[in-house]
Amino acid sequence: MKEKKQHKIDLCMGKDVQRNVFSYKQIIENMIDVIMWVDKNGDVTFVTPSMEKEMGYSSEDVCGESLMNFVYKDEVEIVEKKFEEAYLERKPGRFELRTVKKNGDILWVEIIYRPLFDKSGEFQGFIINARDINERKADEKLIRYLSFHDKLTGLYNRAFFEEELKRLDTERQLPLSIIMGDVNALKLINDAFGHEQGDLLLIRAAQVLKNACRQEDMLARWGGDEFVILLPNTSENDAKEVINRAKALSQDTPKEPFQLSIALGSATRVNMNRDVCCLFREAEDRMYRKKLSEGKKVKISVLESLNRRLELLYKGEKEHIERLMNMASRFGKYLNLSNRQEEQLIASAKYHDIGKVQVPYNILLKPSMLTEEEWGNIIRHCEVGYRIILSTIGDEEIAEVILEHHERWDGTGYPREVKGTDILFLARIFSIMDAYEIMTYGALYKEPISKVDAIEELKRNSGTQFDPELVKKFVDMLSK
């Protein structure tokens, strides 16, 4: 009986061993990390199948070879030192290193290693666990890059520049020059074309400044529309040469829809008695003086460019503007407006549709009913025009006329839905002229009508769409 029972136990134990062997095999074959045994000579004696999945090497490629054959050459000395420390201190360790895949690619891995000793204390080798951290290293690299670089332009950012300035704040770097730059009319471009075009302008400015710099110069985006260049061992004249190169390169950029213009100012330190903050202030002051002298000219140039763009996009726009400007002059005189008011009314006629440059072309030309979103784009042209005029001419009265020229006497207009005498006086005048001009000469999908019918239409809408007193005066002017 005892022999029979013992036989059954042996059979059970045999099955357990078989099960265990099968389980261990499954674990080893399905491991993601690479596990390897390295003997005391540094040769690999065992490796899991994951080695082939991760690095392309089969067990036959690896076993019998030195571990260092699979380590990137610049890392070999570090690995040897780490393993020696682990052996001497009899402690496990962990570090990151680059390895070489079978196809030659570099793979970052994190390895956890432990020295192994037998019962007598004799060193046997290392058991090593290697994990792929390529993706993590790429993320870390991106984070490092973003912490020192401006995301939009790819240039160094202000934080990095300030650290670099501390490093270069030595006598060895004298003479030290700084150039400050500011993109002219960026707010206007943002208002007229949207921030996407403004971003493209900043990218273009960054490229121009980068091409103007020498290899040893350091260019950074200081913030918003400002850039700064640090020029070690650079005299005042050499710094001005960099400025001249940047100006020439700016002129070579495309002129449509707007010409790139950067206001630049420089300052130079020739001895350590002068504080770096003073150097910055001087460069910034010179830059702002340039911006004041160049900025207005650039803004007016962009404004005229926008008007030309509008005239090219929409057939008859140029003639429509010219007729409105003539009518503004006539009606202004008839109403005995002051010279200033008459000039403002004429300017409003010239630029009243300037905000349409930001409205998608297909929406303005759409023959069918507009969606709510499309109508929102149409309404927005008044606000865009208002911002453009404030950014260029700077005349708030003209900007207000452009903002309110679609308001109605009964308060059902747009964009602010003001009514009656709350609507600006010149805007009330302009809305009558604009409606009459469109009725008598026609517009997109609107046939012209006779002057008699147009006058009747003005009278019918007197007190609802238009100021009734101003309609009477306009009709009187036409009759005379």
Buried (B, 14 or more C-beta within 10 A) or exposed (E): EEEEEEEEEEEEEEEEEEEEEEEEEEEEEEBEBBBBBBBEEBBBEBBBBBBBEBBBBEBEBBBEBEBBBBBBEEBBEEBBEBBEEBBEEEEEBEEEBBBBEEEEEEBBBBBBBEBBEEEEEEEEBBBBBBBBBBEEBEEEEEEEEEEBBBEEBEBBBBEBBEEBBEEBEEEEBBBBBBBBBBBBBBBBBBBBBEEEBBBEBBBBBBBBBBEBBEEEBBBBBBEEBBBBBBBBEBBEEBBBEBBEBBBEBBEEBEEEBBBBBBBBBBBBBEEEEBEBEEBBEBBBEBBBEBBEEBBBEBBEBBBEBBBEBBBEBBEEBBEBBEBBBEBBBEBBEBBEBEEEBBBBBBBBBBBBBBBBBBBEEEBBEBEEEEEEEBEEBBBBBBBBBBBBBBBBBEBEBBBBBBBBBBBBBBBEBBBBEBBEEEBBBBBBBBBBBBBBBBBBBBBEEEEEBEEEEBBEBBBEBBEEBBBEEBBEBBBEBBEE
